[in-house]
Amino acid sequence: MKLYHSPTSPYARKVRMLLLETGMDADVEKQIGSGSPVDPGQAPLAENPLGKVPVLTLTDGTAIYDSRVICRYLDDRAKAGLYPAEPKLWSVLTLEALADGILDAALLMVYETRIRPEDLRYTPWIEGQWDKIRRAADSLNADWMPVLSGPMTMGHIATACALGYLDFRHADRNWRLGNDALAKWFASFAARSSFVATTPPAG
Ligand SMILES: N[C@@H](CCC(=O)N[C@@H](CS)C(=O)NCC(=O)O)C(=O)O
């Protein structure tokens, strides 16, 4: 199997953490495949017409994307139980969707400032993305600690990748403010070797 990824992609980080946590890392070749909406660059367009990473290709050439589908596939293959059976499954999938939603908004903010020319930027739109992140972080802190305090699931990994990405790209916004329980949980989870080993390079 081959994983197209970018070392800074938080979506790819979910997959890379899962591979390390399940002992499958050596089974998957890693290939850089990053691009952007205005320049596909090395994006694996033949494998994913959306031009996004991560993409996992199987030995028969089948391509699987996006990160949620890849993680579900690999968890099933490893029989790791990171997606538990129903009815717990629904809260895990919802937590993963919440974490991925943080990433979607955070990445749009990065693209807005890195890619869009300055005179075309619209500050209320950027702040609207941050409002989504702020509300999501507040909800993680207020509503999700009972789940996050329980056995590790893909929801935990996705949440850690989302908070790690906020620290990486939006540290100045301080998601920790007013979210003490979440900050404490993250400090402990971030010590996992799978999280440390997938730290994005600066830049
Ligand atoms: N929903 C997708 C999002 C993937 C995504 O947006 N990846 C970014 C890198 S962090 C990307 O490839 N962007 C290139 C583009 O949008 O053209 C997933 O979970 O895999």
The ligand as an SDF file (V2000), in Angstrom:
LIG
                    3D

 20 19  0  0  0  0  0  0  0  0999 V2000
  -11.6530   15.9520    3.7810 N   0  0  0  0  0  0  0  0  0  0  0  0
  -10.3150   15.6820    3.3360 C   0  0  0  0  0  0  0  0  0  0  0  0
   -9.4940   16.9630    3.3780 C   0  0  0  0  0  0  0  0  0  0  0  0
   -8.0720   16.7640    2.8130 C   0  0  0  0  0  0  0  0  0  0  0  0
   -7.3860   18.1040    2.5310 C   0  0  0  0  0  0  0  0  0  0  0  0
   -7.9980   19.1740    2.4090 O   0  0  0  0  0  0  0  0  0  0  0  0
   -6.0530   18.0390    2.3960 N   0  0  0  0  0  0  0  0  0  0  0  0
   -5.2840   19.2160    2.0660 C   0  0  0  0  0  0  0  0  0  0  0  0
   -3.9100   19.1580    2.7110 C   0  0  0  0  0  0  0  0  0  0  0  0
   -3.9760   19.4430    4.4300 S   0  0  0  0  0  0  0  0  0  0  0  0
   -5.0550   19.2450    0.5630 C   0  0  0  0  0  0  0  0  0  0  0  0
   -4.6700   18.2460   -0.0110 O   0  0  0  0  0  0  0  0  0  0  0  0
   -5.3050   20.4050   -0.0690 N   0  0  0  0  0  0  0  0  0  0  0  0
   -5.0730   20.5880   -1.4630 C   0  0  0  0  0  0  0  0  0  0  0  0
   -6.2660   21.2110   -2.1520 C   0  0  0  0  0  0  0  0  0  0  0  0
   -7.2820   21.5010   -1.4900 O   0  0  0  0  0  0  0  0  0  0  0  0
   -6.1670   21.3970   -3.3590 O   0  0  0  0  0  0  0  0  0  0  0  0
   -9.6920   14.5810    4.2010 C   0  0  0  0  0  0  0  0  0  0  0  0
  -10.1630   14.3800    5.3260 O   0  0  0  0  0  0  0  0  0  0  0  0
   -8.7860   13.8590    3.7310 O   0  0  0  0  0  0  0  0  0  0  0  0
  1  2  1  0
  2  3  1  0
  2 18  1  0
  3  4  1  0
  4  5  1  0
  5  6  2  0
  5  7  1  0
  7  8  1  0
  8  9  1  0
  8 11  1  0
  9 10  1  0
 11 12  2  0
 11 13  1  0
 13 14  1  0
 14 15  1  0
 15 16  2  0
 15 17  1  0
 18 19  2  0
 18 20  1  0
M  END
$$$$
